[in-house]
Amino acid sequence: MDASESGVLVEDEQRFSQSILWKLQRQFYEVRGPTAWSSGAVPSYVTSNPYIAQVYAHVVLAYLRDAMPTLDPKQPIYIVELAAGSGRFSYLFLKTFHALKSASSLRALDCRYVMTDFTLSNVRAWAAQPLYRSFLDAGLLHFGLFDMERDREIALISGETLSAATVRNPIIAIANYAFDTLVQDQFRVENGKLHEVRMSLRSRHGHPPDLGRPEIMSELVSRFTLREIGTDYYGDRELDAILATYCGRLAETTFTVPVGALTAVRHLAEIAGGRLLVLSSDKGMTHEDELHGIGQQPIEFHGSLSMMVNYHALGLFFTGRGGLYASTSPRDGGLRTAALLLGGEAERFADTILSFRERADVFGPYDVFTLVGRLRKDVQAISAEQFLCLLRLTHFDPYIVHQFGRDAVNAVQGASDVLQMELRLALDRVWDNYFPVGNDLGFEMGRLFMALKRPREGIRVNQHSIDHFGENAGTYANQGICYYQAEEPDEAIRCFDRAIALKPDFAAALAWRTRVIAERERIAEAPAVTR
């Protein structure tokens, strides 16, 4: 018997957007909360780094300049992040955007950033993050609950509501790795006819699956069937127009309609009175020629599920409303970035589109990610100059330290005094971009500061590593060396003792402890110097 026909039937020929998978998806994020990102189960780095924050900040500033004649300067402008998740992008964008805005002619505009999600556990985690405190105190940051597939208003934790009745300016929405997790429908054009793709799910075993465990979705066996339909499937003029377009242009292929994403942008457009800019980066397809020849749309499981985003369909929706659509070029695989705009003709927003083309497309976020990955794979040894160049290219991304810091330790020791100073200043900027999710930056930075003979900085970041990631023998040994370099032998011995307690056979810590004790004894025995 075929695997798709064995096991216990969970659902039979269900419309794809109504599959139980989407219920399990929501349950996953409700149960896992912030650990979905801190554990690494859900990827986020490629859309949450200093480079993409710079790209978005410049595009948003260009949009505000273009929209200036229609803005009410007495009313706030809301920048709403959808499914803000770990919050790392939010922090980086806030730092970058307000630094640029403060130095620009737009400094007087009241721009407020709103981090949203549909789960209260994520909002509570953001509220406990001390890195947000200065933005909250200045009124630049707000938290809100917004279910993209259901809510027509944004409920701020402060008690305010963002709605068509309260918002007086355009909304700028940011949706990174958000639309790929929302409900979609699947269709297939075959033999000139349009078909709905229906899903059946079975357990892999002879007993019903535990649907209280959301990760079970990756263990279910799927089967897809086709049912012929007409282009009036939705009974919705805008959605049915997308189906009609694809039925007339595509052949022998399977495509998706991102109904969850379309619902979200519709609701945001209502709140904003039809004036909306959406910036979104995700895996997906941005051009019509990418929609041909697809047998089955892939579903990826990583605790939750995600699918390719049909940005082209979103573009049809926006242009159908007289709006604008721009996207990055269809390079091989990887991340795509799109700008979707309502509320004005192309000429009015020429600088917005120009900024998007220059910042996101010519050399965009995924180009940086690809370059760094290739260098990590191909370059055997990195020089101090190359390390510094990578830090500058990526706008001082902590990821570069994680990927190349170990190699750079040896390189920086032989660097000139001027280069070492530039590296120290660059590392200070890297630390300023650090948002504590996942990787232990303090440990890697501590090694670099030791190599640069900057023990006080090393002590600071090593202590951060211990406080946030727990006790580690290697970190205590490095901390001991930093204290030794800072001429604090008692503190150095204390750290070496702790390293040895954690790892009794730690040869390096044992050797360093013996050395420091011997030096301290020799100094104590030396005769006093008299003048």
Wavefront OBJ file of the C-alpha trace (Angstrom):
o trace
v 0.000 0.000 0.000
v 1.219 3.507 -0.796
v 2.338 5.488 2.276
v -0.212 8.175 1.482
v -2.991 5.553 1.788
v -1.819 3.903 5.043
v -2.149 5.122 8.630
v -5.074 6.924 10.230
v -6.892 9.499 8.090
v -6.647 12.987 9.639
v -8.416 14.980 6.928
v -9.745 14.072 3.508
v -9.506 16.293 0.415
v -9.641 19.512 2.378
v -9.336 22.926 0.803
v -5.682 23.779 1.360
v -6.286 27.045 3.216
v -8.598 25.172 5.612
v -6.185 22.332 6.344
v -5.492 21.428 9.955
v -1.847 22.298 9.237
v -2.652 25.981 9.670
v -4.276 25.367 13.051
v -1.186 23.447 14.141
v 0.921 26.314 12.798
v -0.781 28.859 15.043
v -0.565 26.466 17.951
v 3.197 26.110 17.422
v 3.842 29.844 17.808
v 1.449 30.132 20.748
v 3.173 27.269 22.586
v 6.781 28.025 21.694
v 6.638 31.809 21.990
v 10.114 33.444 21.891
v 11.888 30.055 22.030
v 10.825 29.452 18.418
v 13.658 31.830 17.463
v 16.114 31.569 20.344
v 16.303 27.782 19.866
v 17.028 28.193 16.155
v 13.922 26.202 15.178
v 12.618 29.098 13.067
v 15.237 30.851 10.888
v 15.465 34.621 11.167
v 19.024 35.900 10.678
v 18.853 36.712 6.953
v 15.974 39.156 7.582
v 17.235 40.408 10.960
v 20.662 41.935 10.498
v 22.203 45.427 10.299
v 22.413 45.417 6.497
v 18.720 44.824 5.860
v 17.869 47.303 8.621
v 19.892 49.929 6.726
v 18.136 49.076 3.459
v 14.674 49.405 4.970
v 15.533 52.591 6.868
v 16.681 54.349 3.689
v 13.616 53.213 1.711
v 11.272 54.378 4.483
v 12.966 57.784 4.597
v 12.633 58.100 0.811
v 8.941 57.203 1.100
v 8.367 59.814 3.793
v 10.002 62.477 1.608
v 7.783 61.476 -1.333
v 4.668 61.435 0.853
v 5.498 64.679 2.668
v 2.938 66.858 0.783
v 0.102 64.580 1.936
v 1.231 64.010 5.532
v -0.403 65.601 8.555
v 2.683 66.728 10.534
v 0.613 67.030 13.701
v -0.277 63.340 13.632
v 2.014 60.329 14.195
v 3.221 58.111 11.381
v 3.121 54.444 12.323
v 5.694 51.928 11.150
v 4.121 48.556 11.935
v 6.169 45.378 11.993
v 4.073 42.269 11.399
v 5.020 39.087 13.278
v 8.020 40.786 14.869
v 9.148 37.468 16.353
v 12.501 37.588 18.122
v 12.574 41.392 17.952
v 16.128 41.616 16.628
v 15.138 43.374 13.394
v 13.031 45.842 15.387
v 16.009 46.847 17.519
v 18.355 47.247 14.555
v 15.820 49.208 12.517
v 14.994 51.542 15.394
v 18.678 52.351 15.956
v 19.383 52.887 12.280
v 16.215 54.708 11.266
v 16.221 57.240 14.088
v 19.927 57.959 13.666
v 19.354 58.693 9.966
v 16.114 60.582 10.560
v 17.692 62.778 13.243
v 20.372 63.839 10.756
v 17.870 64.521 7.962
v 15.298 67.145 7.037
v 12.606 64.796 8.382
v 13.783 65.012 11.975
v 10.607 66.757 13.149
v 8.237 63.986 11.981
v 6.607 61.949 14.744
v 7.382 58.384 13.643
v 6.345 55.589 15.978
v 7.372 51.960 15.579
v 4.832 49.287 16.524
v 5.966 45.697 17.057
v 3.061 43.280 16.646
v 2.286 39.599 16.904
v -0.795 37.538 17.601
v 0.672 35.804 20.671
v 0.842 37.636 23.997
v 3.896 35.610 25.074
v 6.015 37.348 22.445
v 4.757 40.775 23.491
v 5.653 40.022 27.117
v 9.139 38.952 26.065
v 9.649 42.247 24.198
v 8.482 44.223 27.220
v 11.157 42.502 29.327
v 13.974 43.312 26.859
v 16.135 46.129 28.322
v 17.500 47.117 24.905
v 14.104 48.597 24.045
v 13.891 50.769 27.155
v 15.276 54.001 25.687
v 12.929 53.760 22.674
v 9.928 53.065 24.901
v 10.770 55.941 27.241
v 11.052 58.306 24.255
v 7.680 57.213 22.866
v 9.313 55.868 19.707
v 8.309 52.241 20.280
v 4.993 50.572 21.067
v 3.858 46.956 21.349
v 0.605 45.654 19.930
v -1.488 42.567 19.271
v -2.441 42.029 15.647
v -3.615 38.780 14.122
v -2.904 39.313 10.428
v -5.530 36.830 9.279
v -8.335 38.021 11.543
v -7.937 41.474 13.070
v -9.084 44.669 11.397
v -7.526 46.886 14.070
v -4.225 46.910 15.963
v -4.616 46.830 19.736
v -1.682 48.570 21.412
v -0.695 47.355 24.856
v -1.000 50.961 26.037
v -4.761 50.673 25.505
v -4.880 52.686 22.282
v -6.216 51.224 19.048
v -4.941 51.837 15.547
v -7.973 51.899 13.273
v -9.451 53.801 10.374
v -10.936 56.177 12.957
v -7.637 56.966 14.720
v -4.917 56.818 12.040
v -4.475 60.000 9.991
v -1.307 59.257 8.052
v -0.105 56.407 5.829
v 1.048 53.191 7.457
v 4.409 51.654 6.670
v 4.272 47.898 7.238
v 7.285 45.605 7.551
v 6.745 41.889 6.993
v 9.901 39.797 7.164
v 9.498 36.025 7.213
v 5.818 36.669 7.963
v 3.830 35.952 4.805
v 5.426 32.503 4.276
v 3.718 31.242 7.439
v 0.229 32.545 6.633
v -2.649 30.629 5.053
v -2.433 29.946 1.307
v -4.571 28.267 -1.333
v -3.148 26.102 -4.113
v -4.367 25.846 -7.698
v -3.252 24.081 -10.847
v -3.739 24.998 -14.485
v -3.857 21.768 -16.490
v -5.085 21.156 -20.020
v -6.260 24.736 -20.169
v -8.531 24.318 -17.139
v -8.245 25.687 -13.600
v -8.231 23.237 -10.694
v -8.279 23.617 -6.945
v -5.600 21.562 -5.144
v -7.094 19.668 -2.219
v -5.079 18.057 0.596
v -5.531 14.788 2.461
v -3.449 13.976 5.547
v -2.740 10.668 7.290
v -0.649 9.690 10.265
v 2.389 7.529 9.621
v 1.242 4.998 12.194
v -1.807 2.899 12.966
v -3.059 5.209 15.694
v -4.411 8.779 15.664
v -1.695 11.454 15.861
v -1.318 13.679 18.904
v -2.689 16.937 17.495
v -1.913 18.675 20.786
v 1.745 18.573 19.758
v 2.125 21.086 16.901
v 5.385 19.553 15.664
v 3.313 16.539 14.608
v 2.592 18.349 11.334
v 5.987 17.345 9.925
v 5.167 13.670 10.614
v 1.916 13.587 8.655
v 1.761 12.126 5.150
v 0.079 14.316 2.551
v -1.739 13.533 -0.680
v -2.992 16.114 -3.175
v -5.958 15.816 -5.501
v -7.402 18.153 -8.130
v -10.916 19.448 -8.539
v -11.904 21.568 -11.523
v -13.237 25.024 -10.665
v -14.104 28.309 -12.356
v -12.424 31.682 -11.926
v -15.303 32.836 -9.706
v -13.991 30.532 -6.969
v -13.719 33.145 -4.196
v -16.733 35.268 -5.012
v -14.380 38.173 -4.391
v -13.675 40.511 -7.291
v -10.006 41.122 -6.504
v -9.092 37.535 -5.671
v -11.006 36.110 -8.616
v -9.203 38.601 -10.891
v -5.882 37.042 -9.799
v -7.210 33.571 -10.646
v -8.457 34.765 -14.036
v -5.078 36.332 -14.814
v -3.208 33.139 -14.027
v -5.724 30.907 -15.811
v -5.213 32.979 -18.953
v -1.416 33.166 -18.802
v -0.142 29.976 -17.139
v -0.162 26.395 -18.353
v 0.614 23.022 -16.734
v 1.735 24.493 -13.440
v 0.745 24.779 -9.774
v 0.568 28.181 -8.099
v -0.552 29.637 -4.804
v -2.754 32.537 -3.804
v -1.459 34.021 -0.505
v -4.881 34.592 1.022
v -3.488 35.197 4.509
v -1.074 37.869 3.297
v -3.776 39.449 1.140
v -6.113 39.587 4.135
v -3.404 41.289 6.182
v -2.638 43.997 3.624
v -6.343 44.619 3.038
v -6.871 45.247 6.747
v -3.802 47.499 6.949
v -5.004 49.475 3.930
v -8.377 49.987 5.632
v -6.680 51.246 8.797
v -4.473 53.601 6.782
v -7.252 55.013 4.601
v -5.822 53.420 1.463
v -2.282 54.813 1.917
v 0.132 51.988 2.581
v 3.748 50.937 2.000
v 4.655 47.294 2.628
v 8.285 46.191 2.720
v 8.657 42.440 2.872
v 11.497 39.934 2.601
v 10.865 36.216 2.412
v 11.479 33.167 0.282
v 9.222 33.356 -2.705
v 8.565 34.170 -6.340
v 8.431 37.735 -7.574
v 7.978 37.469 -11.351
v 5.454 35.661 -13.542
v 8.061 33.641 -15.417
v 8.922 31.857 -12.153
v 5.391 30.466 -11.879
v 5.670 28.130 -14.893
v 6.402 24.408 -14.771
v 5.796 23.800 -11.064
v 4.539 20.313 -10.250
v 3.894 20.769 -6.544
v 4.384 23.721 -4.240
v 6.979 22.835 -1.575
v 6.113 22.888 2.128
v 9.042 23.208 4.526
v 8.798 22.088 8.151
v 11.041 23.524 10.879
v 8.863 23.057 13.939
v 6.338 25.267 12.174
v 5.713 25.245 8.428
v 6.542 27.745 5.723
v 5.901 28.043 1.995
v 7.139 30.151 -0.864
v 5.382 33.525 -1.027
v 3.753 34.406 -4.325
v 4.819 38.058 -4.316
v 3.693 38.314 -7.931
v 0.088 37.712 -6.813
v 0.474 40.401 -4.151
v 1.784 42.677 -6.899
v -1.312 41.978 -9.015
v -3.501 42.894 -6.044
v -1.704 46.216 -5.462
v -1.526 47.222 -9.104
v -5.170 46.229 -9.464
v -5.924 48.921 -6.904
v -3.852 51.459 -8.816
v -0.802 50.923 -6.629
v 2.846 50.095 -7.285
v 4.866 46.886 -7.071
v 8.637 46.550 -7.109
v 10.759 43.541 -6.260
v 14.281 42.251 -6.315
v 15.439 40.428 -9.424
v 14.794 36.673 -9.631
v 18.250 35.346 -8.824
v 18.770 31.676 -8.021
v 16.737 30.763 -4.934
v 17.181 32.572 -1.674
v 15.552 35.635 -0.244
v 13.317 38.030 -2.169
v 12.391 41.560 -1.155
v 9.309 43.426 -2.344
v 7.901 46.934 -2.024
v 4.127 47.250 -2.371
v 2.527 50.676 -2.328
v -0.979 52.144 -2.329
v -2.017 55.776 -2.381
v -0.265 57.471 -5.255
v 0.980 57.196 -8.812
v 4.493 56.190 -9.819
v 5.742 59.740 -10.360
v 4.828 60.793 -6.839
v 6.834 57.925 -5.345
v 9.718 57.926 -7.818
v 12.368 58.363 -5.112
v 10.890 55.539 -3.045
v 11.162 53.120 -5.956
v 14.633 54.449 -6.855
v 15.836 53.932 -3.287
v 14.397 50.418 -3.289
v 16.115 49.558 -6.575
v 19.476 50.928 -5.464
v 19.417 49.627 -1.882
v 17.556 46.320 -2.132
v 18.152 45.090 -5.678
v 21.554 46.191 -7.014
v 23.299 44.630 -4.030
v 20.699 43.513 -1.571
v 20.377 41.633 1.712
v 20.625 38.188 0.151
v 23.711 39.195 -1.841
v 25.456 40.001 1.435
v 24.328 36.712 2.958
v 25.533 34.771 -0.104
v 28.902 36.543 -0.222
v 29.631 35.962 3.453
v 28.637 32.304 3.197
v 30.870 31.762 0.184
v 33.825 33.491 1.853
v 33.345 31.372 4.963
v 33.493 28.255 2.816
v 36.324 29.203 0.451
v 38.707 31.476 2.365
v 41.208 29.536 4.447
v 42.610 32.484 6.387
v 41.253 36.005 6.649
v 43.508 39.022 7.099
v 42.846 41.813 9.581
v 42.113 44.169 6.671
v 39.606 41.746 5.133
v 37.927 41.235 8.489
v 37.535 44.988 8.928
v 36.180 45.354 5.377
v 33.545 42.685 6.034
v 32.467 44.434 9.215
v 32.060 47.705 7.342
v 30.292 46.116 4.347
v 27.699 44.466 6.595
v 27.231 47.586 8.739
v 29.041 45.964 11.662
v 27.114 42.729 11.817
v 27.770 40.474 14.861
v 27.355 37.490 12.519
v 30.731 38.333 10.941
v 32.408 37.956 14.317
v 30.729 34.582 14.798
v 31.798 33.395 11.364
v 35.307 34.856 11.114
v 36.297 35.924 14.619
v 38.245 32.784 15.419
v 40.360 33.196 12.268
v 40.742 36.931 12.850
v 42.266 36.441 16.315
v 45.626 35.449 14.854
v 45.456 38.040 12.075
v 44.836 41.055 14.315
v 47.828 40.345 16.540
v 50.221 41.313 13.771
v 48.219 44.304 12.582
v 49.609 47.832 12.709
v 48.685 50.132 15.576
v 46.398 52.147 13.294
v 44.612 49.049 12.005
v 44.219 47.708 15.530
v 42.600 50.977 16.574
v 40.203 50.808 13.597
v 39.337 47.239 14.537
v 38.657 48.204 18.140
v 36.316 50.990 17.040
v 34.598 48.610 14.614
v 34.108 46.006 17.338
v 32.501 48.630 19.561
v 29.948 49.210 16.781
v 29.435 45.455 16.402
v 28.673 45.200 20.113
v 26.208 48.072 19.794
v 24.337 46.002 17.168
v 24.187 42.912 19.337
v 20.745 41.591 20.208
v 21.019 38.540 22.505
v 19.208 35.835 20.551
v 21.005 32.547 19.991
v 24.753 33.055 19.565
v 27.120 34.034 22.369
v 28.834 37.092 20.929
v 30.568 37.963 24.192
v 32.786 34.874 24.040
v 34.024 35.593 20.507
v 34.474 39.301 21.198
v 36.451 38.498 24.327
v 38.981 36.539 22.266
v 39.376 39.427 19.835
v 39.850 42.015 22.574
v 42.527 39.785 24.129
v 44.331 39.678 20.787
v 44.073 43.468 20.546
v 45.452 43.834 24.093
v 42.264 45.559 25.261
v 41.677 43.633 28.505
v 39.052 45.954 30.003
v 36.804 45.556 26.968
v 37.452 41.817 27.119
v 36.427 41.654 30.774
v 33.188 43.465 29.964
v 32.091 41.173 27.127
v 33.229 37.976 28.865
v 31.103 38.891 31.867
v 28.157 39.445 29.529
v 28.722 35.939 28.166
v 28.704 34.459 31.670
v 25.634 36.435 32.761
v 23.530 35.595 29.711
v 24.782 32.192 28.537
v 25.913 30.577 31.767
v 29.222 29.483 33.194
v 31.717 28.024 30.752
v 35.266 26.896 31.473
v 36.626 28.489 28.311
v 35.002 31.848 29.080
v 36.425 31.875 32.620
v 39.876 31.013 31.281
v 39.672 33.901 28.791
v 38.419 36.169 31.561
v 41.416 35.155 33.666
v 43.811 36.116 30.856
v 42.067 39.483 30.498
v 42.454 40.167 34.212
v 46.100 39.140 33.966
v 46.602 41.609 31.094
v 44.830 44.250 33.208
v 47.316 43.571 36.019
v 44.761 42.159 38.430
v 46.356 38.810 39.373
v 43.960 37.976 42.230
v 40.944 38.259 39.913
v 42.825 36.295 37.264
v 43.478 33.424 39.696
v 39.827 33.462 40.781
v 38.732 33.013 37.166
v 41.262 30.237 36.500
v 40.077 28.465 39.668
v 36.506 28.612 38.417
v 37.523 27.312 34.985
v 39.320 24.365 36.612
v 36.338 23.659 38.890
v 34.151 23.438 35.799
v 36.727 21.396 33.867
v 39.354 19.788 36.152
v 41.611 18.642 33.282
v 41.647 22.069 31.574
v 45.356 22.206 30.743
v 45.458 25.830 29.589
v 43.725 27.086 32.740
v 46.025 24.997 34.942
v 49.109 26.370 33.184
v 47.915 29.970 33.390
v 47.057 29.620 37.084
v 50.513 28.262 37.852
v 52.127 31.082 35.883
v 50.180 33.866 37.566
v 50.735 32.481 41.056
v 54.489 32.146 40.385
v 54.705 35.708 39.079
v 52.759 37.045 42.049
v 55.107 35.248 44.466
v 58.205 36.553 42.692
v 56.877 40.099 42.850
v 56.109 39.704 46.562
v 59.636 38.434 47.238
v 61.405 41.105 45.192
v 63.192 43.816 47.203
v 61.521 47.184 47.328
v 62.899 49.790 44.946
v 64.315 52.849 46.744
v 65.170 56.203 45.311
l 1 2 3 4 5 6 7 8 9 10 11 12 13 14 15 16 17 18 19 20 21 22 23 24 25 26 27 28 29 30 31 32 33 34 35 36 37 38 39 40 41 42 43 44 45 46 47 48 49 50 51 52 53 54 55 56 57 58 59 60 61 62 63 64 65 66 67 68 69 70 71 72 73 74 75 76 77 78 79 80 81 82 83 84 85 86 87 88 89 90 91 92 93 94 95 96 97 98 99 100 101 102 103 104 105 106 107 108 109 110 111 112 113 114 115 116 117 118 119 120 121 122 123 124 125 126 127 128 129 130 131 132 133 134 135 136 137 138 139 140 141 142 143 144 145 146 147 148 149 150 151 152 153 154 155 156 157 158 159 160 161 162 163 164 165 166 167 168 169 170 171 172 173 174 175 176 177 178 179 180 181 182 183 184 185 186 187 188 189 190 191 192 193 194 195 196 197 198 199 200 201 202 203 204 205 206 207 208 209 210 211 212 213 214 215 216 217 218 219 220 221 222 223 224 225 226 227 228 229 230 231 232 233 234 235 236 237 238 239 240 241 242 243 244 245 246 247 248 249 250 251 252 253 254 255 256 257 258 259 260 261 262 263 264 265 266 267 268 269 270 271 272 273 274 275 276 277 278 279 280 281 282 283 284 285 286 287 288 289 290 291 292 293 294 295 296 297 298 299 300 301 302 303 304 305 306 307 308 309 310 311 312 313 314 315 316 317 318 319 320 321 322 323 324 325 326 327 328 329 330 331 332 333 334 335 336 337 338 339 340 341 342 343 344 345 346 347 348 349 350 351 352 353 354 355 356 357 358 359 360 361 362 363 364 365 366 367 368 369 370 371 372 373 374 375 376 377 378 379 380 381 382 383 384 385 386 387 388 389 390 391 392 393 394 395 396 397 398 399 400 401 402 403 404 405 406 407 408 409 410 411 412 413 414 415 416 417 418 419 420 421 422 423 424 425 426 427 428 429 430 431 432 433 434 435 436 437 438 439 440 441 442 443 444 445 446 447 448 449 450 451 452 453 454 455 456 457 458 459 460 461 462 463 464 465 466 467 468 469 470 471 472 473 474 475 476 477 478 479 480 481 482 483 484 485 486 487 488 489 490 491 492 493 494 495 496 497 498 499 500 501 502 503 504 505 506 507 508 509 510 511 512 513 514 515 516 517 518 519 520 521 522 523 524 525 526 527 528 529 530 531
